């Protein structure tokens, strides 16, 4: 993308360095002959007008062999092999070729140059110059432009199209991001309608389909996944013929529709995905590739082994299932099988203390339950409860509270006030109150939850221990660190005995106890405990888990205050 514009810029900038510059559309051998025939008409119109195209082209080749200092631009080459007769015999000038094709260039050159994208800062600068031609952008607009540039992959043509659209229509950058899939085919004033991102890639997809229809099917499926690190193995369920699979992926790579990564993974540009997901389709038909993507991920779902929470299979799988959920077409609920896949992944993330990442997954589970079952069906209410809890963990307790209040009322009516479901809803409602700093409601409710949990579940049940931990956390928020520490010192050894020394809930309680020690200035106990928590978190949760990052940050702060 942008290859022809770059070639044109080069030709214009160095025009004085050449005696002749000639532009040839090079999509086929015939089009090259036509372009050379046009050169003959320009150089010797009286003679060329009286002969055929082939004779004119042959004359032009002879002229180029006899003269020096020229530049031939072969634009949009589909088959590098068609250049061989010309590059091999015409040595007295320069050849510049542009192409969507990434492979096959060894027949004419040993050093093809891949056209990269702009650095992010330059991309944002270009976008804002085009969008706000008559003024400087505000700080908020610059931030929005940064996010949009990332979404556009810093592609110059996409940035030009976006900037022109925003400037002409007065649309905000955030609004353009929301409409991204719909506006990629919109040509603003000064933009050739045939040069929009959607139109260019539509043409490429037609060419790919002509080479291998399976390649288009695979590309359609990958459009619904995350753009990076797509395992080849995910596509095997769509075609058991590995030779055909590799051939199809080779065609996509040739046309720069995918790139190959490490560990047998693939990458698709996010704008290619957006174009594919928004192609028109029948009102009763699913979007192209959607069902294949669901099928592929259902087959790729790792086993839900709660003791293997840092398993690489889960780490590579989660971004793709979340992308599939995020890109669900508006107004369409998943079927039961797909909803259960979403639920399985969400529950695994929940056990990893990553419930904040499950919002989109749980929204889709709830959509399926509400579509297929009654609003008060137990599975629907449980799905609503799980979504609310995820909202809290994602930093949106204000969205969780009304849901949890509804859920709690429904549980009290259907299963009773002291049922474990009702206790869990009450506990999570209290935690949401804590996160909104509504401690006047949080603390009494947590006391009630703890007392009921001890009575119904027992003092050492994991849910009882979690309620005790939450109450301690709420106390710390009120500034009552003495009570918080007392509860944490009680609940931590209970966690260790009941669920294990390095389970995520145990690590969380140990971390909060260390932080409480630090807040009262007891660094001699805080620092060693934070060291332990950090080491265990890196081992169990991984280096990039939010709890690991939080432990590392708190340890650095504590060490700064207590360097010895």
C-alpha positions as CSV (number, residue, x, y, z in Angstrom):
1,X,0.0,0.0,0.0
2,X,1.4,3.4,-1.1
3,X,3.9,1.7,-3.4
4,X,2.7,3.6,-6.5
5,X,2.7,6.9,-4.7
6,X,6.2,6.3,-3.6
7,X,7.4,5.4,-7.1
8,X,5.7,8.6,-8.4
9,X,7.4,10.7,-5.7
10,X,10.7,9.2,-6.7
11,X,10.2,9.9,-10.4
12,X,9.1,13.5,-9.7
13,X,12.0,14.2,-7.3
14,X,14.7,12.9,-9.6
15,X,13.1,14.0,-12.9
16,X,16.0,16.1,-13.8
17,X,18.4,13.2,-13.4
18,X,16.8,11.3,-16.3
19,X,16.5,12.1,-20.0
20,X,13.3,10.1,-20.1
21,X,10.8,8.8,-17.5
22,X,8.1,6.4,-18.7
23,X,5.4,4.9,-16.6
24,X,4.1,1.4,-17.5
25,X,1.2,-0.5,-16.0
26,X,2.7,-3.9,-15.6
27,X,-0.1,-6.2,-14.4
28,X,0.5,-8.6,-17.3
29,X,3.0,-9.2,-20.2
30,X,0.4,-7.7,-22.6
31,X,0.0,-4.5,-20.5
32,X,3.8,-4.1,-20.6
33,X,3.8,-4.4,-24.4
34,X,1.1,-1.8,-24.5
35,X,3.1,0.5,-22.3
36,X,6.2,0.2,-24.5
37,X,4.0,0.8,-27.6
38,X,2.9,4.0,-26.0
39,X,6.5,5.0,-25.5
40,X,7.1,4.5,-29.2
41,X,4.1,6.7,-30.0
42,X,5.5,9.4,-27.8
43,X,8.9,9.3,-29.3
44,X,8.1,8.7,-33.0
45,X,4.4,9.3,-33.5
46,X,4.5,9.6,-37.4
47,X,6.0,6.1,-37.8
48,X,4.3,4.5,-34.8
49,X,0.9,5.5,-35.9
50,X,1.2,3.3,-39.0
51,X,2.2,0.0,-37.4
52,X,0.8,-2.4,-34.9
53,X,1.4,-2.6,-31.2
54,X,4.0,-5.3,-31.2
55,X,6.1,-3.4,-33.8
56,X,5.9,-0.3,-31.7
57,X,7.0,-2.1,-28.6
58,X,9.9,-3.8,-30.4
59,X,11.0,-0.4,-31.6
60,X,10.8,1.1,-28.1
61,X,13.1,-1.7,-26.8
62,X,15.6,-1.0,-29.5
63,X,15.5,2.7,-28.7
64,X,16.1,2.0,-25.0
65,X,19.0,-0.2,-25.9
66,X,20.6,2.6,-27.9
67,X,20.0,5.4,-25.4
68,X,21.0,5.9,-21.8
69,X,19.8,7.9,-18.8
70,X,16.2,6.8,-18.8
71,X,13.8,5.5,-16.0
72,X,11.1,2.8,-16.6
73,X,8.6,2.5,-13.9
74,X,6.8,-0.9,-14.0
75,X,3.8,-0.3,-11.7
76,X,1.8,-3.1,-10.0
77,X,3.7,-6.1,-11.3
78,X,1.7,-9.3,-10.9
79,X,4.3,-11.8,-12.1
80,X,8.0,-10.7,-11.7
81,X,8.9,-13.1,-14.4
82,X,7.4,-10.9,-17.1
83,X,10.1,-8.3,-16.4
84,X,13.0,-10.7,-17.1
85,X,13.2,-10.0,-20.9
86,X,13.5,-6.2,-20.3
87,X,15.7,-6.2,-17.1
88,X,17.9,-8.7,-18.8
89,X,18.5,-6.8,-22.0
90,X,18.0,-3.1,-21.1
91,X,21.1,-2.0,-19.2
92,X,21.5,1.7,-20.0
93,X,18.9,3.1,-17.7
94,X,17.1,2.3,-14.4
95,X,14.2,0.0,-13.8
96,X,11.8,0.6,-10.9
97,X,9.0,-1.9,-10.2
98,X,6.2,-1.9,-7.7
99,X,4.1,-4.9,-6.8
100,X,1.7,-6.4,-4.2
101,X,3.7,-9.6,-4.6
102,X,6.3,-10.4,-1.9
103,X,7.9,-13.5,-3.7
104,X,9.2,-14.4,-7.1
105,X,11.7,-11.5,-7.4
106,X,14.8,-13.7,-7.5
107,X,14.3,-14.0,-11.3
108,X,15.1,-10.3,-11.8
109,X,16.9,-9.0,-8.7
110,X,18.6,-10.3,-5.5
111,X,17.5,-7.3,-3.5
112,X,13.8,-6.5,-3.6
113,X,12.8,-3.8,-1.1
114,X,9.8,-4.4,1.1
115,X,7.8,-1.2,1.6
116,X,7.4,-0.7,5.3
117,X,5.1,1.6,7.3
118,X,5.7,5.0,8.9
119,X,7.1,5.2,12.4
120,X,4.2,5.9,14.8
121,X,5.2,9.5,15.5
122,X,5.4,10.3,11.8
123,X,2.1,8.6,11.1
124,X,0.4,10.6,13.8
125,X,2.0,13.8,12.4
126,X,0.7,13.0,8.9
127,X,-2.8,12.2,10.1
128,X,-3.2,15.3,12.2
129,X,-1.8,17.6,9.4
130,X,-4.4,16.2,7.1
131,X,-7.3,16.1,9.5
132,X,-6.6,19.5,11.1
133,X,-5.1,21.4,8.2
134,X,-5.9,24.8,9.5
135,X,-4.9,24.4,13.2
136,X,-2.8,22.4,15.6
137,X,-4.5,19.4,17.3
138,X,-5.3,19.5,21.0
139,X,-3.7,17.0,23.4
140,X,-6.9,14.8,23.3
141,X,-6.9,14.9,19.5
142,X,-3.3,13.9,19.4
143,X,-4.0,11.0,21.7
144,X,-6.9,10.0,19.6
145,X,-4.8,10.3,16.4
146,X,-2.2,8.0,18.0
147,X,-4.8,5.3,18.6
148,X,-6.2,5.7,15.1
149,X,-2.8,5.5,13.6
150,X,-2.2,2.3,15.4
151,X,-5.5,0.9,14.2
152,X,-4.5,1.9,10.6
153,X,-1.2,0.1,11.0
154,X,0.7,3.4,10.1
155,X,-0.1,2.8,6.4
156,X,0.4,6.0,4.5
157,X,-2.5,5.5,2.2
158,X,-4.9,4.6,5.0
159,X,-3.7,7.6,7.0
160,X,-4.3,9.9,3.9
161,X,-7.7,8.5,3.5
162,X,-8.6,8.9,7.2
163,X,-7.2,12.4,7.4
164,X,-9.0,13.6,4.3
165,X,-12.3,12.0,5.5
166,X,-12.1,13.7,9.0
167,X,-11.2,17.0,7.5
168,X,-13.9,17.0,4.9
169,X,-16.8,15.7,7.0
170,X,-15.8,17.2,10.4
171,X,-16.0,13.7,11.9
172,X,-14.0,13.3,15.1
173,X,-11.1,10.9,15.2
174,X,-12.8,8.7,17.8
175,X,-15.9,8.5,15.6
176,X,-13.8,7.5,12.6
177,X,-12.3,4.7,14.8
178,X,-15.8,3.4,15.6
179,X,-16.8,3.5,12.0
180,X,-13.5,2.1,10.7
181,X,-14.9,-1.0,9.0
182,X,-17.6,1.1,7.3
183,X,-15.5,4.0,6.0
184,X,-12.6,2.2,4.5
185,X,-14.3,2.4,1.1
186,X,-15.2,6.1,1.4
187,X,-13.3,8.4,-0.9
188,X,-13.1,12.0,0.2
189,X,-12.3,14.9,-2.2
190,X,-8.9,14.5,-3.6
191,X,-8.9,10.7,-3.1
192,X,-9.3,8.5,-6.2
193,X,-12.2,6.2,-5.5
194,X,-10.3,3.3,-7.0
195,X,-7.4,4.0,-4.5
196,X,-9.3,3.5,-1.2
197,X,-8.0,0.8,1.1
198,X,-11.1,-1.3,0.7
199,X,-11.0,-1.1,-3.1
200,X,-7.3,-1.9,-3.4
201,X,-7.6,-5.0,-1.2
202,X,-10.8,-6.1,-3.0
203,X,-8.8,-6.2,-6.1
204,X,-6.0,-8.2,-4.4
205,X,-8.6,-10.7,-3.1
206,X,-10.0,-11.2,-6.6
207,X,-6.4,-12.0,-7.8
208,X,-5.9,-14.4,-4.8
209,X,-9.2,-16.2,-5.6
210,X,-8.1,-16.7,-9.1
211,X,-4.9,-18.4,-7.9
212,X,-6.4,-20.5,-5.1
213,X,-10.0,-20.2,-3.7
214,X,-8.9,-22.0,-0.5
215,X,-6.6,-19.0,0.2
216,X,-9.5,-16.7,0.3
217,X,-11.4,-19.0,2.7
218,X,-8.5,-19.1,5.1
219,X,-8.0,-15.4,4.9
220,X,-11.8,-14.8,5.6
221,X,-11.4,-17.1,8.7
222,X,-8.3,-15.3,10.0
223,X,-10.1,-11.9,9.6
224,X,-12.1,-12.8,12.8
225,X,-9.0,-13.6,14.9
226,X,-6.3,-11.4,16.5
227,X,-4.0,-10.0,13.8
228,X,-0.8,-11.4,15.2
229,X,0.6,-14.8,16.1
230,X,-2.1,-16.9,14.5
231,X,-0.9,-20.6,14.8
232,X,-1.0,-22.5,11.5
233,X,-2.4,-25.4,13.5
234,X,-5.6,-23.5,14.0
235,X,-6.3,-23.7,10.2
236,X,-5.8,-27.5,9.9
237,X,-9.4,-28.2,11.0
238,X,-10.5,-26.2,7.9
239,X,-8.5,-28.3,5.5
240,X,-6.9,-31.6,6.4
241,X,-4.8,-31.5,3.3
242,X,-1.5,-30.0,4.6
243,X,-0.1,-29.6,1.1
244,X,-3.2,-27.6,0.0
245,X,-3.0,-25.5,3.3
246,X,0.7,-24.6,2.7
247,X,0.0,-23.8,-1.0
248,X,-2.9,-21.5,0.0
249,X,-0.9,-19.7,2.6
250,X,2.0,-19.4,0.1
251,X,-0.4,-17.6,-2.3
252,X,-1.5,-15.2,0.6
253,X,2.1,-14.5,1.4
254,X,2.9,-13.8,-2.2
255,X,0.2,-11.1,-2.3
256,X,1.3,-9.7,1.1
257,X,-2.1,-10.7,2.6
258,X,-0.3,-12.6,5.4
259,X,3.2,-12.6,6.8
260,X,5.0,-15.5,8.3
261,X,6.2,-15.3,11.9
262,X,8.1,-17.4,14.4
263,X,6.8,-20.7,15.7
264,X,4.7,-21.5,12.7
265,X,2.5,-18.4,13.2
266,X,0.9,-16.0,10.7
267,X,0.1,-12.3,10.8
268,X,-2.7,-10.5,9.0
269,X,-2.9,-6.7,8.9
270,X,-5.7,-5.4,11.0
271,X,-7.1,-3.3,8.1
272,X,-7.2,-6.3,5.9
273,X,-9.3,-7.9,8.6
274,X,-11.6,-4.9,8.9
275,X,-12.2,-4.9,5.1
276,X,-13.0,-8.6,5.1
277,X,-15.3,-8.5,8.1
278,X,-17.4,-5.8,6.6
279,X,-17.9,-7.2,3.1
280,X,-21.5,-7.4,2.1
281,X,-23.4,-10.6,2.5
282,X,-26.9,-11.9,2.4
283,X,-29.2,-10.9,5.3
284,X,-29.7,-14.5,6.3
285,X,-26.1,-15.6,5.7
286,X,-23.3,-15.3,8.3
287,X,-20.4,-13.0,7.3
288,X,-17.8,-14.8,5.2
289,X,-15.3,-16.7,7.4
290,X,-17.2,-16.3,10.7
291,X,-18.3,-19.9,11.0
292,X,-14.9,-21.2,9.9
293,X,-13.2,-19.0,12.6
294,X,-15.6,-20.4,15.2
295,X,-15.0,-23.9,14.0
296,X,-11.2,-23.5,14.1
297,X,-11.2,-22.1,17.6
298,X,-13.5,-24.8,18.9
299,X,-11.1,-27.4,17.7
300,X,-8.1,-25.5,19.1
301,X,-9.5,-24.9,22.6
302,X,-6.9,-26.2,25.1
303,X,-7.9,-28.4,28.0
304,X,-9.0,-26.4,31.0
305,X,-6.4,-27.5,33.5
306,X,-6.5,-25.1,36.4
307,X,-3.0,-26.1,37.6
308,X,-1.4,-25.1,34.3
309,X,-2.3,-21.5,34.3
310,X,0.8,-20.3,32.5
311,X,0.4,-22.8,29.7
312,X,1.7,-21.4,26.4
313,X,-1.3,-22.9,24.6
314,X,-3.6,-20.7,26.6
315,X,-1.4,-17.6,26.2
316,X,-1.6,-18.0,22.4
317,X,-5.3,-18.9,22.3
318,X,-6.8,-16.2,24.5
319,X,-6.1,-13.2,22.2
320,X,-7.9,-15.0,19.3
321,X,-11.0,-16.1,21.2
322,X,-11.3,-12.6,22.6
323,X,-11.0,-11.1,19.1
324,X,-13.7,-13.4,17.9
325,X,-16.0,-12.3,20.7
326,X,-15.2,-8.6,20.2
327,X,-16.0,-8.8,16.5
328,X,-19.3,-10.6,16.9
329,X,-21.7,-9.0,14.3
330,X,-24.2,-6.7,15.9
331,X,-27.5,-8.3,16.8
332,X,-26.2,-11.9,16.6
333,X,-26.0,-14.1,19.7
334,X,-23.5,-17.1,19.6
335,X,-24.9,-20.6,19.6
336,X,-24.7,-22.8,22.6
337,X,-21.5,-24.5,21.6
338,X,-19.7,-21.3,21.0
339,X,-21.0,-19.7,24.2
340,X,-19.6,-22.7,26.1
341,X,-16.2,-22.2,24.5
342,X,-16.4,-18.5,25.6
343,X,-17.4,-19.6,29.1
344,X,-14.6,-22.2,29.3
345,X,-12.0,-19.6,28.5
346,X,-13.5,-17.0,30.8
347,X,-13.5,-19.4,33.7
348,X,-9.8,-20.3,33.0
349,X,-8.9,-16.6,33.1
350,X,-11.0,-16.2,36.3
351,X,-8.8,-18.9,37.9
352,X,-5.8,-17.0,36.7
353,X,-7.0,-13.8,38.4
354,X,-7.5,-12.3,35.0
355,X,-11.3,-11.9,35.2
356,X,-11.0,-8.3,34.0
357,X,-10.1,-9.7,30.6
358,X,-13.3,-11.7,30.3
359,X,-15.8,-8.9,29.9
360,X,-16.4,-9.5,26.1
361,X,-16.5,-13.2,26.6
362,X,-19.0,-13.0,29.3
363,X,-21.1,-10.5,27.4
364,X,-21.4,-13.1,24.6
365,X,-22.3,-15.9,27.1
366,X,-25.0,-13.7,28.5
367,X,-26.3,-12.8,25.1
368,X,-26.7,-16.5,24.3
369,X,-28.4,-17.3,27.6
370,X,-30.8,-14.4,27.2
371,X,-31.5,-15.4,23.6
372,X,-32.1,-19.1,24.3
373,X,-33.5,-19.1,27.9
374,X,-35.7,-17.1,30.1
375,X,-34.4,-14.0,31.8
376,X,-34.8,-15.6,35.2
377,X,-33.4,-19.0,34.2
378,X,-30.6,-19.9,36.6
379,X,-28.0,-20.1,33.8
380,X,-29.0,-16.6,32.6
381,X,-28.7,-15.2,36.1
382,X,-25.3,-16.9,36.7
383,X,-24.1,-15.4,33.4
384,X,-25.2,-12.0,34.4
385,X,-23.5,-12.4,37.8
386,X,-20.2,-13.4,36.1
387,X,-20.3,-10.5,33.8
388,X,-20.9,-8.1,36.7
389,X,-17.9,-9.5,38.5
390,X,-15.8,-9.1,35.4
391,X,-16.9,-5.5,35.1
392,X,-15.5,-4.8,38.6
393,X,-12.2,-6.5,37.9
394,X,-11.9,-4.5,34.6
395,X,-12.2,-1.3,36.6
396,X,-15.9,-0.6,35.9
397,X,-17.6,-1.2,39.2
398,X,-20.2,1.4,38.4
399,X,-21.5,-1.0,35.6
400,X,-21.3,-4.0,37.9
401,X,-23.4,-2.6,40.8
402,X,-26.8,-2.4,39.1
403,X,-26.3,-5.8,37.6
404,X,-25.3,-7.3,41.0
405,X,-28.2,-5.7,42.8
406,X,-30.6,-7.3,40.2
407,X,-28.8,-10.6,40.4
408,X,-28.9,-10.7,44.2
409,X,-32.6,-10.0,44.2
410,X,-33.2,-12.8,41.7
411,X,-31.0,-15.3,43.6
412,X,-32.8,-14.5,46.9
413,X,-36.1,-15.1,45.2
414,X,-35.1,-18.3,43.4
415,X,-32.6,-20.1,45.7
416,X,-32.8,-18.3,49.0
417,X,-30.9,-15.6,50.9
418,X,-28.3,-18.0,52.3
419,X,-27.6,-20.1,49.2
420,X,-24.0,-20.0,48.0
421,X,-25.1,-18.2,44.8
422,X,-26.7,-15.5,46.8
423,X,-23.6,-15.3,49.1
424,X,-21.3,-14.9,46.1
425,X,-23.5,-12.2,44.6
426,X,-23.6,-10.3,47.9
427,X,-19.8,-10.6,48.2
428,X,-19.2,-9.3,44.7
429,X,-21.6,-6.5,45.3
430,X,-19.7,-5.5,48.4
431,X,-16.5,-5.6,46.5
432,X,-17.9,-3.3,43.8
433,X,-18.9,-0.9,46.6
434,X,-15.4,-1.1,47.8
435,X,-14.0,-0.2,44.4
436,X,-16.2,2.8,44.2
437,X,-15.1,3.9,47.7
438,X,-18.6,3.4,49.0
439,X,-17.2,1.9,52.2
440,X,-20.2,2.8,54.3
441,X,-22.1,0.1,52.4
442,X,-19.1,-2.2,51.6
443,X,-17.9,-2.9,55.1
444,X,-21.3,-3.9,56.8
445,X,-22.2,-6.0,53.7
446,X,-18.8,-7.8,53.8
447,X,-19.3,-8.5,57.6
448,X,-22.7,-10.0,56.8
449,X,-21.2,-12.1,53.9
450,X,-18.4,-13.4,56.1
451,X,-20.7,-14.3,59.0
452,X,-23.2,-16.1,56.6
453,X,-20.3,-17.9,54.8
454,X,-18.9,-19.2,58.0
455,X,-22.3,-20.5,59.0
456,X,-23.3,-22.0,55.6
457,X,-20.0,-23.0,54.1
458,X,-17.6,-23.3,57.1
459,X,-14.7,-21.3,58.3
460,X,-12.1,-22.8,55.9
461,X,-14.2,-22.9,52.7
462,X,-12.4,-20.9,49.9
463,X,-15.4,-18.6,49.5
464,X,-15.3,-17.8,53.2
465,X,-11.6,-17.1,53.1
466,X,-12.2,-14.8,50.0
467,X,-14.8,-12.9,52.0
468,X,-12.4,-12.5,54.9
469,X,-9.7,-11.2,52.5
470,X,-12.2,-8.8,50.9
471,X,-13.2,-7.4,54.3
472,X,-9.5,-6.9,55.2
473,X,-9.0,-5.0,51.9
474,X,-12.0,-2.8,52.7
475,X,-10.6,-2.1,56.2
476,X,-7.3,-1.0,54.6
477,X,-9.3,1.3,52.3
478,X,-10.9,2.9,55.4
479,X,-7.4,3.4,56.9
480,X,-8.1,0.8,59.6
481,X,-4.8,-1.0,58.9
482,X,-4.7,-2.7,62.3
483,X,-7.9,-4.6,61.6
484,X,-6.8,-5.3,58.1
485,X,-3.5,-6.8,59.2
486,X,-5.2,-8.8,61.9
487,X,-7.6,-10.4,59.4
488,X,-4.9,-10.9,56.7
489,X,-2.6,-12.6,59.2
490,X,-5.4,-14.9,60.1
491,X,-6.6,-15.7,56.5
492,X,-3.2,-16.1,54.9
493,X,-2.2,-19.3,56.8
494,X,-5.8,-20.6,56.2
495,X,-5.4,-20.1,52.4
496,X,-2.0,-21.9,52.6
497,X,-3.4,-24.9,54.4
498,X,-6.7,-25.1,52.4
499,X,-5.8,-24.4,48.8
500,X,-2.0,-24.3,48.8
501,X,1.0,-22.0,49.2
502,X,1.2,-20.6,45.7
503,X,-2.4,-20.6,44.5
504,X,-3.4,-17.2,43.0
505,X,-5.7,-16.3,45.9
506,X,-3.0,-17.1,48.4
507,X,-0.5,-14.9,46.6
508,X,-3.1,-12.1,46.5
509,X,-3.6,-12.3,50.3
510,X,0.2,-12.4,50.9
511,X,0.7,-9.4,48.7
512,X,-2.0,-7.4,50.5
513,X,-0.5,-8.3,53.8
514,X,2.9,-7.1,52.7
515,X,1.4,-3.8,51.4
516,X,-0.4,-3.3,54.7
517,X,2.9,-3.8,56.5
518,X,4.5,-1.2,54.2
519,X,1.7,1.3,54.9
520,X,2.3,1.2,58.6
521,X,6.1,1.6,58.0
522,X,7.0,-2.0,59.0
523,X,9.5,-2.4,56.1
524,X,11.4,-5.2,57.8
525,X,8.4,-7.5,57.3
526,X,7.0,-5.8,54.1
527,X,10.2,-6.1,51.9
528,X,11.0,-9.8,52.4
529,X,7.3,-10.7,52.0
530,X,7.0,-8.7,48.8
531,X,10.2,-10.4,47.5
532,X,8.6,-13.7,48.1
533,X,5.3,-12.6,46.5
534,X,7.1,-11.4,43.4
535,X,9.2,-14.5,42.9
536,X,6.1,-16.7,43.4
537,X,4.0,-14.6,41.1
538,X,6.6,-14.7,38.3
539,X,6.7,-18.5,38.7
540,X,2.9,-19.1,38.9
541,X,1.3,-16.2,37.0
542,X,4.0,-15.1,34.6
543,X,6.1,-11.9,34.3
544,X,3.3,-9.8,32.6
545,X,0.4,-10.7,34.8
546,X,-1.2,-7.6,36.4
547,X,-0.6,-9.0,39.9
548,X,3.1,-9.7,39.1
549,X,3.5,-6.1,37.8
550,X,1.8,-4.7,40.9
551,X,4.0,-6.8,43.2
552,X,7.1,-5.6,41.3
553,X,6.0,-2.0,41.6
554,X,5.2,-2.2,45.3
555,X,8.5,-3.9,46.0
556,X,10.4,-1.2,44.2
557,X,8.5,1.4,46.3
558,X,9.2,-0.4,49.5
559,X,12.9,-0.8,48.7
560,X,13.2,2.9,48.0
561,X,11.9,3.6,51.4
562,X,14.0,0.8,53.1
563,X,17.1,0.3,51.0
564,X,18.9,-2.0,53.4
